[in-house]
Amino acid sequence: MPKKLEVPSAMLNLQIITESGREIIGDEPRNNLDYSFEYKPLDWAQQPPIEKYRFISEIARGRFSVILKGINTSNDSIVVAKLIEITPDTEAQITHEFNVLKTLKHERIAYLIEAFKLENAPVAVFIQEKLQGADILTYLSTKEHYSEQTIATIVTQVLDGLQYLHWRGYAHLDLQPDNIVMASVRTIHVKLIDFGCTQKVSKLGGLVGANSVLDFTAPEILCDEPAYPFSDIWSLGVITYTLLSGMSPFKGANDIETRQNITFVRYRFEYLYKDLSQEATRFLMLLFKRTPTKRPSAEECHEHRWLLPTEYMIKKREKTMFNSYKLQHFAKEYHENRTKLATSSQKLLGALGTRHIGLGRSNSVVDELLIFK
């Protein structure tokens, strides 16, 4: 007798919606931001989230969180829920992240819909807009080739988000591939996520803790020196170098050597793809400055020749293609290391009720990428 085919809960939910004659709200990004929240921010919602949302699959895990895909039962729109356990170590950070997220409204930042603190368990739930789900490494790794134009587009969009964030007086301080997520698979459209490390940092600098992945952390933070909005520009430089080479610029034989390479700005141009434009190389040189204030601002990065939307530069960037082989290896190692740090606790799912404990892990992100590549 043939084995019964198991249908993921996410697919079953879509089938239920379709058969009932209701419309499926797609994942395509919509610019429906309510900017009044910048001045009239959200407060913690009172009713339990399971009265309004049905959670159908697990998307990812962080060090202290579980990310779920869910459905708003009132309008069948797809959302993402970030569940975080409230402990003496995390309570202040959760409150801080909520206070940051509730006032940020920008097309390059994943917006907060509402937030809950569960009554029956020490768990906070952030309901956020549903993005496509793939970080930029996963997205590019599913393609055999990608162009310099694609990378320039991603960098430009990240700069859009950083420019807004810095204008609001914040520095992200945890800019890494996991936190730059595709909002669509059909066009290049990225958004910044995870503001747990975000801090108010003025142009005069401020002391912050080192919480990000070592390879993407700016030297001033590693050396316990004041951080600046320019610290995000360094991290963007590391991400840009990685996408233009398939390698981490400062990676050493061990963490000690990596720290030294970052501190003394030791990296090599020969690891960059050989057909890379000179403009891209000069852009990286501009970002990798040991003194934070010597780096360009997000606005100044926009004006760099490499990112200019002129016909000449667009054609030049589109003509330059890179094989994704090296980036695939980097992405595999990066995601394996992130998985090692992720929580394996079932407490968070149990806080939503026993029926959520067995939620399956969704593979729809990669499947969708392969369909549209």
For each residue, the residues with C-beta under 8 A, 3 or more apart:
1:
2:
3:
4:
5:
6:
7: 11 12 15
8: 11 12 57 360 362 363 364
9: 12 13 56 57 359 360
10: 13 14 56 57 69 362 364
11: 7 8 14 15
12: 7 8 9 15 16 56
13: 9 10 16 17 54 56 71
14: 10 11 17 18 24
15: 7 11 12 18 19
16: 12 13 19 20
17: 13 14 20 22 23 24 71 76
18: 14 15 21 22 24
19: 15 16
20: 16 17
21: 18
22: 17 18 76
23: 17 76
24: 14 17 18 76
25: 75 76 77 78
26:
27: 78 130 131 132 183 184
28: 183 184 186
29: 107 131 183 184 189 191
30:
31: 107
32:
33: 105 106 107 111
34: 37 105
35: 38 105
36: 39 40
37: 34 40 41 42 102 103 105
38: 35 41 103 104 105
39: 36
40: 36 37
41: 37 38 99 102 103
42: 37 102 112 114 115
43: 102
44: 98 115 116 117
45: 49 114 115 116
46:
47: 51 52 116
48: 51 116 118 119
49: 45 52 53 81 116 118 125 127 352
50: 53 54 55 352 353
51: 47 48
52: 47 49 72 73 74
53: 49 50 70 71 72 73 79 81 127
54: 13 50 70 71 73
55: 50 68 69 70 81 352 356 359
56: 9 10 12 13 68 69 70 71 359
57: 8 9 10 68 69 359 360 361 362 364
58: 61 66 67 68 69 349 359 360 361 362
59: 67 68 69 80 133 361 362 365
60: 66 67 342
61: 58 65 66 67 339 342 343 344
62: 65 66 67 194 342 343
63: 341 342 343
64: 84 85 90 343
65: 61 62 82 83 84 85 343 348
66: 58 60 61 62 82 83 343 348 349
67: 58 59 60 61 62 80 81 82 83
68: 55 56 57 58 59 80 81 83 359
69: 10 55 56 57 58 59 78 79 80 81 130 362
70: 53 54 55 56 78 79 80 81 127
71: 13 17 53 54 56 76 77 78 79
72: 52 53 75 76 77 78 79
73: 52 53 54 76
74: 52
75: 25 72
76: 17 22 23 24 25 71 72 73
77: 25 71 72 130
78: 25 27 69 70 71 72 130
79: 53 69 70 71 72 113 127 128 129 130
80: 59 67 68 69 70 110 127 128 129 130 131
81: 49 53 55 67 68 69 70 125 126 127 128
82: 65 66 67 125 126 128
83: 65 66 67 68 123 124 125 348 349 351 352
84: 64 65 90 94 123 124 125 126 348
85: 64 65 90 122 123 345 347 348
86: 90 91 94 117 122 123 124
87: 90 91 122
88: 91
89: 93
90: 64 84 85 86 87 93 94
91: 86 87 88 94 95
92: 95 96
93: 89 90 96 97 196
94: 84 86 90 91 97 98 124
95: 91 92 98 99
96: 92 93 99 100 196
97: 93 94 100 101 126 195 196 198
98: 44 94 95 101 102 112 115 124 126
99: 41 95 96 102 103
100: 96 97 103 104 170 195 198
101: 97 98 104 111 112 115 126 128 195
102: 37 41 42 43 98 99 112 115
103: 37 38 41 99 100 168
104: 38 100 101 109 111 112 164 165 168 195
105: 33 34 35 37 38 109 111
106: 33 109 160 161 164 165
107: 29 31 33 160 191
108: 157 158 160 161 164 190 191 192
109: 104 105 106 161 164 165 191 192 193
110: 80 128 129 131 181 191 192 193
111: 33 101 104 105 128 129
112: 42 98 101 102 104 115 126 127 128
113: 79 127 128 129
114: 42 45 127
115: 42 44 45 98 101 102 112 124 125 126 127
116: 44 45 47 48 49 124 125 127
117: 44 86 123 124 125
118: 48 49 121 122 123 124 125 351 352
119: 48
120: 351
121: 118 347 350 351
122: 85 86 87 118
123: 83 84 85 86 117 118 347 348 351
124: 83 84 86 94 98 115 116 117 118
125: 49 81 82 83 84 115 116 117 118
126: 81 82 84 97 98 101 112 115
127: 49 53 70 79 80 81 112 113 114 115 116
128: 79 80 81 82 101 110 111 112 113 193
129: 79 80 110 111 113
130: 27 69 77 78 79 80
131: 27 29 80 110 181 182 183 191 193
132: 27 181 182 183 184 185 365 368
133: 59 181 182 364 365
134: 138 139 142 181 182 185 365 366 369
135: 138 139 177 178 179 180 181 182
136: 139 140 154 177 180 181 182 190 239 243
137: 140 141 177 327 330 331 334 335
138: 134 135 141 142 331 335 365 366 369
139: 134 135 136 142 143 182 185 369
140: 136 137 143 146 150 243 324 327 331
141: 137 138 324 327 328 331 332
142: 134 138 139 366 369 370 373
143: 139 140 146 324 373
144: 323 324
145: 321 322 323 324
146: 140 143 150 151 321 322 324
147: 150 151 317 318 319 320 321 322
148: 151 152 244 276 277 280 316 317 318 320 321 322
149: 152 153 314 317 318 320
150: 140 146 147 153 154 188
151: 146 147 148 154 155 240 243 244 280
152: 148 149 155 156 280 306 307 317
153: 149 150 156 157 188
154: 136 150 151 157 158 180 188 190 243
155: 151 152 158 159 236 240 301 307
156: 152 153 159 160 302 307
157: 108 153 154 160 161 188 189 190
158: 108 154 155 161 162 175 180 190 192 236 239
159: 155 156 162 163 236 298 301 302 307
160: 106 107 108 156 157 163 164
161: 106 108 109 157 158 164 165 191 192
162: 158 159 165 166 172 175 192 229 232 233 236 298
163: 159 160 166 167 298 299 302
164: 104 106 108 109 160 161 167 168
165: 104 106 109 161 162 168 170 171 172 192 198 232
166: 162 163 169 170 171 229 232 297 298
167: 163 164
168: 103 104 164 165
169: 166 200 201 202
170: 100 165 166 198 199 200 201
171: 165 166 198 199 201 208 227 228 229 231 232
172: 162 165 175 179 192 195 197 198 232 235
173: 197 198 199 201 208 211 212 221 227 231 232
174: 179 194 196 197 198 211 212
175: 158 162 172 179 180 192 212 216 232 235 236 239
176: 179 180 212 213 215 216 235 239
177: 135 136 137 180 239 242 331 334
178: 135 194 338
179: 135 172 174 175 176 192 193 194
180: 135 136 154 158 175 176 177 190 191 192 193 239
181: 110 131 132 133 134 135 136 190 191 192 193
182: 131 132 133 134 135 136 139 185 188 189 190
183: 27 28 29 131 132 189 190 191
184: 27 28 29 132 187 189
185: 132 134 139 182 368 369 372
186: 28 372
187: 184
188: 150 153 154 157 182
189: 29 157 182 183 184
190: 108 136 154 157 158 180 181 182 183
191: 29 107 108 109 110 131 161 180 181 183
192: 108 109 110 158 161 162 165 172 175 179 180 181 195
193: 109 110 128 131 179 180 181
194: 62 174 178 179 197
195: 97 100 101 104 172 192 198
196: 93 96 97 174 211
197: 172 173 174 194 208 211 212
198: 97 100 165 170 171 172 173 174 195
199: 170 171 173 206 208 227
200: 169 170 206
201: 169 170 171 173 205 206 208 227 228 229 231
202: 169 205 206
203: 228 229
204: 226
205: 201 202 225 226 227 228 292
206: 199 200 201 202 226 227
207: 224 225 226 227
208: 171 173 197 199 201 221 227
209:
210: 217 221 222
211: 173 174 196 197
212: 173 174 175 176 197 216 217 221 235
213: 176 216 217 337 338
214: 217 222 255 258 259 262
215: 176 238 248 250 251 258 262
216: 175 176 212 213 235 238 239
217: 210 212 213 214 221 222 235 262
218: 221 222 227 230 231 234 235 262 292
219: 222 223 234 262 263 265 290
220: 223 225 226 227 228 231 292
221: 173 208 210 212 217 218 224 225 227 231
222: 210 214 217 218 219 259 262 263
223: 219 220 263
224: 207 221
225: 205 207 220 221
226: 204 205 206 207 220 292
227: 171 173 199 201 205 206 207 208 218 220 221 231 292
228: 171 201 203 205 220 231 292 293
229: 162 166 171 201 203 232 233 297 298
230: 218 233 234 292 293 295 297
231: 171 173 201 218 220 221 227 228 234 235 292
232: 162 165 166 171 172 173 175 229 235 236 298
233: 162 229 230 236 237 287 295 296 297 298 301
234: 218 219 230 231 237 238 287 288 292 295
235: 172 175 176 212 216 217 218 231 232 238 239
236: 155 158 159 162 175 232 233 239 240 287 301
237: 233 234 240 241 249 284 287 288
238: 215 216 234 235 241 242 248 249 250
239: 136 158 175 176 177 180 216 235 236 242 243
240: 151 155 236 237 243 244 280 283 284 287
241: 237 238 244 245 247 248 249 267 272 284
242: 177 238 239 245 246 247 248 249 327 330
243: 136 140 151 154 239 240 327
244: 148 151 240 241 272 273 276 280 284 322
245: 241 242 249 271 272 273 326
246: 242 273 322 324 325 326 327 328 329 330
247: 241 242 251 271 326 330
248: 215 238 241 242 251 330
249: 237 238 241 242 245 267 268 271 288
250: 215 238 258 261 262 266 267
251: 215 247 248 258 261
252: 255 256 257 258 259 260 261
253: 257
254: 257 258
255: 214 252 258 259
256: 252 259 260
257: 252 253 254 260 261
258: 214 215 250 251 252 254 255 261 262
259: 214 222 252 255 256 262 263
260: 252 256 257 263 264 266
261: 250 251 252 257 258 264 265 266 267
262: 214 215 217 218 219 222 250 258 259 265
263: 219 222 223 259 260 290
264: 260 261 290
265: 219 261 262 288 289 290
266: 250 260 261
267: 241 249 250 261 271 288
268: 249 271
269: 272 281
270:
271: 245 247 249 267 268
272: 241 244 245 269 276 280 281 284
273: 244 245 246 276 320 322
274:
275: 320 321 322
276: 148 244 272 273 280 281 320
277: 148 280 281 306 316 317 320
278: 281 282
279: 282 283 304 305 306 313 316
280: 148 151 152 240 244 272 276 277 283 284 306
281: 269 272 276 277 278 284 285
282: 278 279 285 286 304 305 306
283: 240 279 280 286 287 301 304 306 307
284: 237 240 241 244 272 280 281 287 288
285: 281 282 288
286: 282 283 289 295 296 301 304
287: 233 234 236 237 240 283 284 295 296 301
288: 234 237 249 265 267 284 285
289: 265 286 292 294 295
290: 219 263 264 265 294
291: 294 295
292: 205 218 220 226 227 228 230 231 234 289 295
293: 228 230
294: 289 290 291
295: 230 233 234 286 287 289 291 292
296: 233 286 287 300 301 304
297: 166 229 230 233 300 301
298: 159 162 163 166 229 232 233 301 302
299: 163 302 303
300: 296 297 303 304
301: 155 159 233 236 283 286 287 296 297 298 304 307
302: 156 159 163 298 299 307
303: 299 300 307 308
304: 279 282 283 286 296 300 301 307 308
305: 279 282 308 313
306: 152 277 279 280 282 283 313
307: 152 155 156 159 283 301 302 303 304 313
308: 303 304 305 313
309: 313 314
310: 313 314
311: 314 315
312: 315 316
313: 279 305 306 307 308 309 310 316 317
314: 149 309 310 311 317 318
315: 311 312 318 319
316: 148 277 279 312 313 319 320
317: 147 148 149 152 277 313 314 320
318: 147 148 149 314 315
319: 147 315 316
320: 147 148 149 273 275 276 277 316 317
321: 145 146 147 148 275
322: 145 146 147 148 244 246 273 275 327
323: 144 145 326
324: 140 141 143 144 145 146 246 327 328
325: 246 328 329
326: 245 246 247 323 329 330
327: 137 140 141 242 243 246 322 324 330 331
328: 141 246 324 325 331 332
329: 246 325 326 332 333
330: 137 242 246 247 248 326 327 333 334
331: 137 138 140 141 177 327 328 334 335
332: 141 328 329 335 336
333: 329 330 336 337
334: 137 177 330 331 337 338
335: 137 138 331 332 338 339
336: 332 333 339 340
337: 213 333 334 340 341
338: 178 213 334 335 341 342
339: 61 335 336 342
340: 336 337
341: 63 337 338
342: 60 61 62 63 338 339
343: 61 62 63 64 65 66 348
344: 61
345: 85 348
346: 349 350 357
347: 85 121 123 350 351
348: 65 66 83 84 85 123 343 345 351 352
349: 58 66 83 346 352 356 357 359
350: 121 346 347 353 354 356 357
351: 83 118 120 121 123 347 348
352: 49 50 55 83 118 348 349 356
353: 50 350 356
354: 350 357
355: 358
356: 55 349 350 352 353 359
357: 346 349 350 354
358: 355
359: 9 55 56 57 58 68 349 356
360: 8 9 57 58
361: 57 58 59
362: 8 10 57 58 59 69 365
363: 8 366 367
364: 8 10 57 133 367 368
365: 59 132 133 134 138 362 368 369
366: 134 138 142 363 369 370
367: 363 364 370 371
368: 132 185 364 365 371 372
369: 134 138 139 142 185 365 366 372 373
370: 142 366 367 373
371: 367 368
372: 185 186 368 369
373: 142 143 369 370
